């Protein structure tokens, strides 16, 4: 193991969707990039399992093979009341469903492939 200090062009704190996307873009642009995530990574989260279709092209640009993932496309919101009444609303843009665990796992893999140094469990 080398005692030399590593230097980076970009340091990103937080490995959520924004941090991962920025790290991939930075590395692809030629910047030596390090990403710090406080959790063991990836981990289950209860948010972010519906992604607007307006993000589809950007995520593909990052390298996610969305078409191959057979993701459900969501065009309508259904909410049921305790009495069984069903409320339905069309979603103009629509979205797709993907678990945050899967999304984070895929993006972290793309970040590593792009040359990002990913540091986990950093508090």
Phi, psi and omega in degrees: 000134183277145176269000180293140176283136176275141174241148183229152174278326185224131173239128183242129178257114178109119183257037172283195183300316181293315180296317178295315180298315179297321180295320179295314180297318180297315180295318179295333179278359176098007179271135175287118193236140174234142181235129178252126177235133185283341182260166167291134200236135354282167179219161183286137177228155180265359181249161170083020182270357172242120180242129179299143179297342177293345178269350186306306183296321179296315180295324175295320178299325177291339178120003179287128179276067189301319181298325182283347185275354179050055182276145178288132175268130186247118182244352184218138175263129176240127177231129179251141178271162180304331180276004178095354178296135181251127175254132181233141178218127175290142177258110186306314179275325185075179182199189176220156181257134175204139179291143178297327178300312180296314181297312178297319179299312181296315181293322178294325175296318178295323178297314180297319178299327180281351178104007178289135171272117183257120179252120182258163178056046179253111180250000000 
